[in-house]
Amino acid sequence: MASPSASPGTSPSSDAPQVVAVDVGGTSVRAALVGPGGTVTARLREPVRHGAVHEQVAALMARTAAGTGAVRAVVGLPGRVDHVEGRLHVARNLPATDLGRLSAAHLAEAGGLAVELAGDAELAAVGETYYGAGSPAGTTAYLTLSTGIGAAVVSDGRVLSGRVTGFQIGFLHLLGAGRPMIEDLGSGQRVSRAARALGQDADYRVLTELAAATGSDDQVRHTRDLAAGALADIADAAAAAAILLCHVVSPDVLVVGGGLARAAGEPLLRELGRRIRDTPVSHVSWDVEVSAAACGDDAGLAGAAAWHLARPAAVAAAADHPRTKGTGQ
């Protein structure tokens, strides 16, 4: 692990040891070895075992580290992480029974490695900042559109956060209490609701095709309207989240990642850029570079390599003493 005195924005040392990275998503858990340059190798991937995620993560950590000399793991979790206590407060896409056992202490004891926890969007933001479309010099905002909506920000090489993961913007109700949350409208959850309404399996690509269908009979119009409505909701919610991030942190670069963002591709990216640049409506009065995530699905894994440099300043001291096997602390 790098010295605590390593300055933010410094490139990870080329002789730093490999780190085990684990990324817990809403539908899958991934693990890999990550080198100091963000190089991802020895990949493992499994469907999430709801109710036993803690056991699954510990087992993947041990399998990934076996025979490598790796002694440290960074685990990205889909929710609000207490960096100091090393525990998960809340995760909308995981059962409550998993929360208490997805702690740094439990995972270190079970997996045999020193463990630090981070928000999954935080790790992806770090990965893109140090190895992808962002830069540790300046401010990089990361917006993920996937099973849910999440965000994180890295400024001058450090994650912007207090002791608890911030930027949980997916939980915001755009139109007030009792109305849909941003992630209800702008994530894979909106795609799933549209598929149920259509009575068929449909991903983002299928919705795009259905929204462009020609024909004037009632069924075609009904299907087209349902698909187009879902796509409009996703674009509106993603744009609202992007503009919110711009006003909160004044980024130089906005990186957009996540499975839904990759499926939507360049058209959604262009639309977000257009809405941000529409200053009379957005009130964003400076240039913001809007970029697709260069690291793709590996952003969160790659971020583990630079986490020791990018930890939030408020918790860096505590994080320099990660939970170790057998300590229970």
N, C-alpha and C positions, 0 to 999 in steps of 0.2 A: 504494500500500500504506500502511496506517495506520502511524503512528509506533510504534516498539517500546515506547514508554512508555504506549501505550493501555492502560487498566486493564481487567482481566477484567470481563465483565458490561456493558461500555459498548456501546451500540447502534452499529453501523457507521455511519460518517459518510454523510450523504445525498449528498455530492458525491464519494464514493469511486468510482474507475473500475470498470467492469464486469470481471468475472473469468470466464474460461473454466473451466467445471466438467466433469469427465469422471468417470463412474461405471462401473467395470468390474465386471460381475456374472458369475455362473456361466454365463448363457446369452446375455446381450446386453451391448453397450457403448453408453452414452448420453453425449451431450455437449450442452452448452447454454451460453448467456450468462446470467450471474447478476448482477443489480443489487445495490446495497448494502442494499436492504430484503429480500433473498432472492427477488426476483422472477425467475422463470425464463422465458427467451425463446429463440428461435432453436434449437429442439430438433432433435437428430439422434439416430437410433437404428439400430443394426445388430446382427445376430447376431454373437456372438463368433467371430473367426477364430482358432481354436486353432492355435498354432505361429507366428502372425504378429500377436499382439495388440499388440506394441510398435509395429509399423508402422500398425496400425489406429488406435491411440490418437493417435499423432503426426499422422496425416492428419485425424482428426476435430478435433483441436485447431486445426490450421491452417485448416480449412474454417470452423469456428465463429468464429475470430478475424478472418477476412478482412474488411477494410473497417470494423472496429468501433473500432479504437484500443486494444483489449485487449492487454495486454503480459504478463499473468500467468495461469497455469493452476494449478488444484488438482486432482489426480488421485486418486480414491478407488479402492483396490485391495482385492480380496477375500482378504486374508491378513495375514501379520505383516510390518509395514513398519518399517524402520529409519529413523526420522525424521532422524537426524543425517547418516547416509551417503546417504540418499535412494535406498534400494533395497528390493526385496521379498525377504524371507527365504524364505517358504514360502506357497504358496497351493494348497489341496487341489483346487480346481476348475479349475486352469490347468496345462497341461503344464510340466514342468521346463524345457523349452527356452525358455519365455517369461520365466522368472524373471530371468535375468541382464540381459535387455534392457529390462525394465520398471523402469528406473532414472531418477531425475530428470535425470542428466547426459545420458543417451541421448535421452530424450524432449524435453529442451530443445533439443538440437542438431538433432533431426529435425523438431520442430514449430515452432521459432522463437520460443518464449515462455519466460519464466522459469517454472520448474516446482517445485511442492512436492507430495510424496506424503503420503497419509494412508490409514488404514484405512477401508474403505467404511462400516463401522458407526460409526467415529469421526465421519465427515462427517455421517452421518444423525443422530447424537446432537446434533451442533452445530446442524444445521438445525432439529431439533425444539426444542432449548433456546432458540434465539434467535428463531425464527419460528413455532413450533408449539405442541405440548402441554406442553412443559417450561418452565423459567424459568432464566435465568442467575443468579438469586439463589437459592441453595440447591443441592441436588443432584438432577440428573436422570439416571436410568439408562435406557438404550435397549437393548431386546432385539429383535433381528430374527430372524424365522422365515421363511426363504426357501429357496433351493437348499441352503443350510446354515443353521447357527445361529451368530449372532454377537452381540456386546454391546459397549457403550462407555458411559462415564460422563463427565458434565460437572459439575464442582462449582465454584461461585462463578465461573462463566463459562469455566473452563479444563478441557480434556480431561485426565482422570486417566490418566497414562501416563508411563513412563520414556522412554528413547530409542527403545525398541521397542514397537510396538503391544501393548497388554495385552488382558485380558478375552477371550481366545480360548477361551471356555467350551465351544464346540462340540466341542473335542478331548477333553474330559473323559470318562473311562469311569465311568459312574454306579455300576456294581457291581464295579469293579476291573479290573485288567489282563486283556485277552483278552475282555472283555465289550463290548457295543456302546457307541460314543460317543454323547453326547447328540444330536449332529446326525444320527447314523444313525437315531435313533428319533423326533426331533421336527422334522424338516425335510421339504422336498420329496423327499428321498431315500427317506423312508418311504412316501410316496405312490407313488413310482415302483415300489418293491418290491411294494406291494400290487397295483398295476395288473398287474405281470408275473405275480403269483400268480393273479390273476383271469383272466388271458389276454385282457384288453381294455384299451382306453384309458380311464383313469379319473383325474380330478383330485379335489381335496378335495370339491367339491360332489357329484360322482358317488358318492364313498365315503359321504358322508352319506346320500344317497338309498338306496344299497344296504344300509346298516346299519339303516335304518328299514323295509326291505321286510317285508311280511307273507307268510305262507305257511309250510307245514310240510314240503314235500318236501325231500329231501336236498340238492339243488342250491341251493335258496333258503337253507336253513340254512347251508350251507357258505359261500356268497357273503356272507351277512349276518355270519357270524362273522369272516371275513377282513377285511371292511370295518370292522367294529366294533373289531377288534383293532388295526388301523392307527390309527383315530381315538383309541383309548385310549392307545396309545403316544405319539402326538403330544401329547395333553393332559398326560400324565405327565411327559414330557421337558421340555415348555415350562414346566410348573409347577416342576419341579426347577431349571431354569435361572433362573426368576424369583425363587424363594426364595433361591437361592445369591447372586444379585445383591443382594438385600435384606440378607443377612447380611454381605456383603463391604463394601458402601459405604453402607448405611443411607440409601437415597434418600428424598426427599420425593415424587418422582413416578417411576413406572415407565411408560415409553412403549413400546408394543409395535407393531412395524411389520414390513414385509416382505411379499412376495407371498402366502405361505402364511397369515400372520396376517390379511391382508385377505380372503382366501378364506374363512377360518374365521369371521371377523366377530365380532359381539357375543357369541355363545354361548361362544367360547373366552375372550374377554376377561373375561366374568363368572366363568367357571370359575377363571381365574387369580386374580382378585380374591378369590373365595371361599376358595381354598386359602391364599392369603397371610394372610387375616384369621382363618383357623382356627388361632389362637395355640397351643393345646395341641399341635398337630401341627407347625406351621411355626416356632413360637417367634419369630415376628416380632411384637414387642410394641408397635409404634408404628403410626400411621396412614400407609399408603402409598397414594397416589392412583394407580390403574391406568388408563391412558388409551390409546386407539388413537392411532396416529401421525396428527397433524393435517395434516402436509404430504404424507402418502401416499407415492407413488413418487418425489416430488420432494425428499424430505428430504435425501438425500445430495447432490443438486445444489445445493439452497439453502444447505447448510452451507458451501460454498466461499466464500460472501460474508462469513462471519464467522470463517473459519479463522484469519485474521491476529490476531484477538482471542483465539481459543480454543485455539491451539496448546498442547501440554503445556508446563508451566512449565520442565521440565528441559531442553527442547530449543528453547525460544523464541528464544534468542540465535542458535543455529545456523540456525534456520528463517528468521530475518530476512535471511539472505543466500541466497536460493534459487538453484538452478542456473540459469545463464543461457546463452543461445545462444553456442556456440563456446568456452566456457570449459573444458569437460571436467571441471569440478570441482563 
